[in-house]
Amino acid sequence: MSTINGEKASIEIVEGGVRAWLEQVVVGLGLCPFAAKPLLEARVRIDVSLAQNLEELAGDLHLGLCRLEETPAAELETSLLVVPNMLADFYDYNDFLDIADAMVEEGDWEGVIQIASFHPQYQFAGTELSDAENFTNRAPYPIFHLLREASLEAVLAVYPDPEAIPERNIQLFQNMDKAAIKALFPYCFR
């Protein structure tokens, strides 16, 4: 009984941390101008994978992809698969992204679902780990964000200058002082 309660408490802590990141960083800073509405409407699902190996994680990802495909967008707009027990090393996480992309291709989800990536140590190619632009994709845990491509295309079609979003986000973090960044991302400085 205590193990089950311990897992539930752990899952609740992880979910709470991800929800706080979504509210304070993603929506609060406007990193994704499309995130607030589905979050407020409770159409964002946060799944915590307790996987301990790649096979279990691949199974959890497959389940998330199937669930998103089978659930109407009016009920579930987007889904986050959070991985608190694995892939702490960004390069391991990046390697698993290849597996995730292969799963999307093999499951005939190309053009239907895409995966966005977030990690506590996210680092774009050609940058230093401490560079400000990396914080645009930093999160409290490794996360695979499953997005409906049709929904994304619909909001991008009506949003003025969507190509400017990444540059605006980079500029936001480049202009932010280190104390503010540390307050928003304490898990990146432990």
C-alpha positions as CSV (number, residue, x, y, z in Angstrom):
1,M,0.0,0.0,0.0
2,S,2.7,2.5,0.8
3,T,4.4,1.9,-2.6
4,I,1.2,2.8,-4.4
5,N,0.8,5.9,-2.2
6,G,4.4,6.8,-2.8
7,E,4.0,6.5,-6.6
8,K,0.8,8.5,-6.5
9,A,2.5,11.2,-4.4
10,S,5.5,11.2,-6.8
11,I,3.2,11.4,-9.8
12,E,1.3,14.3,-8.2
13,I,4.6,16.1,-7.5
14,V,5.7,15.6,-11.1
15,E,2.4,16.7,-12.5
16,G,2.3,19.7,-10.3
17,G,5.8,20.8,-11.4
18,V,4.9,20.4,-15.0
19,R,1.6,22.3,-14.6
20,A,3.4,25.1,-12.8
21,W,6.0,25.3,-15.7
22,L,3.1,25.4,-18.2
23,E,1.3,28.2,-16.3
24,Q,4.3,30.3,-15.3
25,V,6.7,29.8,-18.2
26,V,4.9,28.6,-21.3
27,V,1.7,30.6,-20.8
28,G,2.9,33.2,-18.3
29,L,5.8,34.3,-20.6
30,G,3.8,33.8,-23.7
31,L,6.3,31.3,-25.1
32,C,3.5,29.5,-26.9
33,P,0.7,31.9,-27.7
34,F,-1.6,29.0,-28.4
35,A,-1.2,27.1,-25.1
36,A,-3.4,29.2,-22.8
37,K,-6.8,28.3,-24.2
38,P,-6.5,24.4,-24.2
39,L,-4.9,24.6,-20.7
40,L,-7.7,26.7,-19.4
41,E,-10.3,24.4,-21.0
42,A,-8.6,21.3,-19.5
43,R,-7.7,19.8,-22.9
44,V,-4.1,19.3,-22.0
45,R,-3.2,15.9,-20.7
46,I,-0.1,15.3,-18.6
47,D,1.0,11.7,-18.5
48,V,3.8,10.7,-16.2
49,S,5.8,7.7,-17.4
50,L,7.2,5.6,-14.6
51,A,9.2,3.7,-17.2
52,Q,12.6,2.3,-16.1
53,N,13.8,1.2,-19.5
54,L,13.5,2.2,-23.2
55,E,10.9,-0.6,-24.0
56,E,8.6,0.6,-21.3
57,L,9.0,4.2,-22.3
58,A,8.3,3.3,-26.0
59,G,5.1,1.6,-24.8
60,D,4.0,4.7,-22.8
61,L,4.7,6.9,-25.9
62,H,2.8,4.6,-28.1
63,L,-0.1,4.7,-25.7
64,G,0.0,8.5,-25.7
65,L,0.1,8.7,-29.5
66,C,-2.9,6.3,-29.8
67,R,-4.9,8.2,-27.1
68,L,-4.3,11.5,-28.8
69,E,-5.4,10.1,-32.2
70,E,-8.5,8.4,-30.8
71,T,-9.7,11.3,-28.6
72,P,-11.5,14.2,-30.2
73,A,-9.7,17.6,-30.0
74,A,-12.7,19.0,-28.2
75,E,-11.8,16.7,-25.3
76,L,-8.0,16.5,-25.7
77,E,-6.0,19.1,-27.7
78,T,-2.5,18.1,-26.7
79,S,-0.6,15.7,-24.5
80,L,2.7,15.8,-22.6
81,L,4.5,12.6,-21.8
82,V,6.8,13.4,-18.8
83,V,9.7,11.1,-18.0
84,P,11.0,11.7,-14.5
85,N,12.9,8.5,-14.0
86,M,14.9,8.3,-17.3
87,L,16.7,10.3,-19.9
88,A,18.2,12.8,-17.4
89,D,21.2,13.1,-19.8
90,F,20.2,15.3,-22.7
91,Y,22.1,13.2,-25.2
92,D,20.2,10.1,-24.1
93,Y,17.0,12.0,-24.4
94,N,18.0,13.2,-27.9
95,D,18.7,9.6,-28.9
96,F,15.2,8.6,-27.8
97,L,13.8,11.3,-30.0
98,D,15.0,9.3,-32.9
99,I,13.0,6.3,-31.6
100,A,10.0,8.6,-31.0
101,D,10.2,10.0,-34.6
102,A,10.4,6.4,-36.0
103,M,7.3,5.5,-34.0
104,V,5.4,8.4,-35.5
105,E,6.5,7.3,-39.0
106,E,5.7,3.6,-38.4
107,G,2.4,4.4,-36.8
108,D,1.2,6.5,-39.8
109,W,1.1,9.6,-37.6
110,E,3.3,11.7,-39.9
111,G,1.2,14.8,-40.8
112,V,-1.2,14.0,-37.9
113,I,0.9,14.2,-34.8
114,Q,4.3,15.8,-34.2
115,I,6.5,15.7,-31.2
116,A,8.0,18.8,-29.6
117,S,10.9,18.3,-27.2
118,F,11.6,19.8,-23.8
119,H,14.3,18.9,-21.3
120,P,16.0,20.5,-18.2
121,Q,19.3,20.6,-20.0
122,Y,18.0,21.3,-23.5
123,Q,20.7,22.6,-25.8
124,F,20.4,23.7,-29.4
125,A,23.2,22.7,-31.7
126,G,25.9,25.3,-31.9
127,T,25.1,26.8,-28.5
128,E,26.7,26.7,-25.1
129,L,24.7,25.0,-22.3
130,S,24.3,28.3,-20.5
131,D,23.1,30.3,-23.6
132,A,19.8,32.0,-23.1
133,E,18.0,30.6,-26.1
134,N,18.2,27.1,-24.7
135,F,15.7,28.1,-22.0
136,T,13.0,28.3,-24.6
137,N,12.9,24.5,-24.5
138,R,13.8,23.9,-20.9
139,A,11.3,22.1,-18.6
140,P,11.4,20.5,-15.1
141,Y,11.6,17.0,-16.6
142,P,12.2,15.4,-20.0
143,I,9.0,15.9,-21.9
144,F,7.6,14.7,-25.2
145,H,4.9,17.1,-26.3
146,L,2.4,15.4,-28.6
147,L,0.8,18.0,-30.9
148,R,-2.0,17.6,-33.4
149,E,-0.7,19.0,-36.7
150,A,-4.2,20.0,-37.9
151,S,-4.7,22.1,-34.8
152,L,-1.3,23.6,-35.1
153,E,-1.8,24.5,-38.7
154,A,-5.2,26.1,-37.9
155,V,-3.8,28.4,-35.2
156,L,-0.7,29.3,-37.3
157,A,-2.9,30.2,-40.2
158,V,-4.6,33.0,-38.2
159,Y,-1.7,34.1,-36.0
160,P,0.1,37.1,-37.3
161,D,3.8,36.4,-38.1
162,P,4.1,32.9,-36.5
163,E,7.7,32.7,-37.8
164,A,8.7,35.4,-35.4
165,I,7.7,33.4,-32.3
166,P,11.0,31.5,-31.8
167,E,13.0,34.7,-32.3
168,R,10.8,36.6,-29.9
169,N,11.2,33.9,-27.3
170,I,15.0,33.9,-27.7
171,Q,15.1,37.7,-27.3
172,L,12.9,37.4,-24.2
173,F,15.5,35.1,-22.5
174,Q,18.5,37.1,-23.8
175,N,17.0,40.2,-22.2
176,M,16.1,38.5,-18.9
177,D,18.6,38.7,-16.0
178,K,20.1,35.6,-14.6
179,A,18.2,35.9,-11.3
180,A,14.9,35.9,-13.1
181,I,16.0,32.9,-15.2
182,K,17.1,31.0,-12.1
183,A,13.8,31.8,-10.4
184,L,11.8,30.4,-13.3
185,F,14.1,27.3,-13.8
186,P,15.5,26.3,-10.5
187,Y,15.9,22.7,-11.6
188,C,18.4,23.8,-14.2
189,F,20.8,25.2,-11.6
190,R,21.0,22.4,-9.0
